[in-house]
Amino acid sequence: MKLVKSLLLGSAAGLVAVAGASAADLGVKKPTAVEYVKTCPQYGAGFFVVPGTTSCLKIIGRVRAEAIFNNPVTKAADGNTFRVRGYFGYDHRTATEYGLLRTLVRGYLGRDNNIGGAIGGVNASNSNAVLEYAFIQFGGLTVGRITPVWEHGYSNSFYGSNVFGGFSDISYINSFGYTLQFGGGFSATVALDSARERQVAVTGGGGYAGQRMPDIVGSLDYAGSWGAVKLAGAIHEIRAQGLAGLVPSAVYGFAIGLNGKINLPMISQGSNIWANVVYADGASSYAGFASSGNIGNRTFNFDDAVVSAGSSSLSKTQAWALAGGLEIFAAPTIRLGLYGSYGRIDPKGASNNIDTYSALAQVAWLPVPGFLIGAEGGYIYARGGVNANSVPLGTTASPSRSQDQWVGRIRFQRDF
């Protein structure tokens, strides 16, 4: 019996050895390890390595839905606007021996519904496609469509309920610029911006002539743990087409702005107070006065310069503005804000200056990262400009010299 067991065990061992040898001889491959997505923590959350490269990519997206309210002063005007926007884009980065090579693109598709209502205008419905950013950064060089060098960026939380004056009216601009980092939080930037996007108007001189010189914009910046300070300046060329054979020579406007932010960690993390002051001479856009602004049933028109009748000279328009805000985190997910602005624009001529101010309050709930539910409401007022710089909407009667408006906005926004 023992002999039989020994023979059986020996036979089994031999079979196992033969089977193992046969498998090895057939060259069976081991399972390939799964290649998981690698992240790029050095650039922040959301970046991952593009397979087969050393570059990192982040997909950008946002959905924003808003309801905007006002007090319409005509029966034909809507008292509300419903706005929906879908944002999309990407941020691509590659480390090189010359520094970071970065490419960013972001734009949105939008749909608004209103008639002369909360955001002015007369479109019952309009769809729009907007390119916000499309730029290349290589070391200190930045070229493409960017947030202007002029902007301070402290008012990003402000929803912007139809306010003109106090805040620059340009959110994005085509630009070529270079930034030099000095260390210790200090930096300086010089940029050539598209002058076309900063042209407001030339009154009485046949309108703006074609641009010959880009806007030259520069800034000195400091950012530290306590807050930030920015000093910015710009030079803007004004050329008129001319009338009746009178062609004014080009003149050069300028703008200078100083702004700062102070963090208030003693109140709560993220709380801050900021202020911005601007003076513009022939460069009204930098002070927040674009070609026109609507309040109620009034359209206020602005300009960079005025050509008097029968004259061949340009008289520049002066403007100045002050804006500020206080933001407090009452809780880690609850942000409260108070914002205000004052602006004045004074074209050449009698009694046609325009003064405007606004006061707004905001509350925002951020229940999860990247998701905001907020509301903003306030009061906007403007006075002046009846002669040459204000026209009543839908009537030929002389309007009152003043116009005010209550505004409100509810916003839902998801960023990812």
C-alpha positions, 0 to 999 in steps of 0.5 A: 500500500505504501508502495502504491501511494509513493508511486501516485505521489511521484507521478503527480509531482512529475505531471506538475513539473511537466505542466510548469515547464510546458507553460514556460516553454509557451511564453505566456505573457504576464498581465500588463500593469494598468497606467493610471492618470497621473496628477500635477499637484505643482499646478493645483487641483484638477491638472493631470499629465497628458499621456505620452507627454510631460505636459499638464492639462486642466479642463475648465467649465462653468455654468451660470444662471441669473435672474436680473431685476430692476424697476422699469420706468416704461410699460414696454420695458421688461422688469427682469432678464433671464440669463444663462451662460455655458463656459468651456476651456482648458489650461495647458502647461509645460515646464521648459528650460526657459520657464513655464510655457502655458496656453489657456483658452476660455469662452462661453455661449450665452442667451439673454431675454429682455426688452429694454429691461434690467440690463438696458438695450432693446433685444427681446432675445439674443444669443452670444458667443464670447471668447474671454481668454486665448493667450500664450505665456512663455516665461514673462511674455504673455500674448493673446486675449487676457484680463487687461494689465490695468485691472486690479482683480479685487472686485471679482466677487462683485456681480456688476449690476449695470454700474458705469463709472468707478469700475473699468468697463473692459473685462478682456482685451487683445494684448502683447505684454511682458512681466518682470518678477523682482522677488519679494512679491514685487513685479512690473508689467508693460503691455501693448493693448488694442486701442480699438477696444478702448475707444469711447467716442469723439463728439462733433469730429466725424467720429474716431479715425482708424487707430495708429498706435496701440494703448501703452499700459504699465503697472507696478504690483506688490502682493503679500500676506497682508494684501496687495497694491497696484499702480497702473498707467496708460497712454491712449491715442485719439484721432478724429476723422474730421468734418468740412475739410477740418481734420484735427491733429491726433492728441494723446490721452492718459489714465492713472490708477491706484488700488489696494486690498487689505486682508482681514484675517482677524475677522475671518479667513478670506475677509478683505477691504479694497479701494480703487481710484482712477483719473483719466484725461482723454481715456474715459474707458479706464474710468469705467465710462464706455460709449454709453450707459443705461439707467431706467429710460435714460441713455447716457453717452460718453466720449474721449474728446470733443471737436467744437463746431468749425474747429480743428482741435480736439479737447479731451474729456476728463473723468475720475472715479472711486470704487471700493468694497468690503467682503466678510466671511460670516461663516466659511461658506457664507460671504457678505459684501458691500460695494460702492462707486462714484464717477464723474465725466466732464466733456468740453462744453457747458452743463454737460458733465455727468455724475453717477454713484452706486451702492450695492449689497451682496450675500453668497452661499458656497455650500460645496467648493466651486458652487455658488448661490448668491443675491445682490441688490442696490441703487444706481443714480446718475445726473447731468449730461442733458445737453449733448451727452444724454438722450431719452429712450423712446421720447423726444421730450427733454428728460430730467437731469437725473435718473435712478434705478433699483437693481437686483440679481440672483446668481447660480454658478457652478465651476469645475 
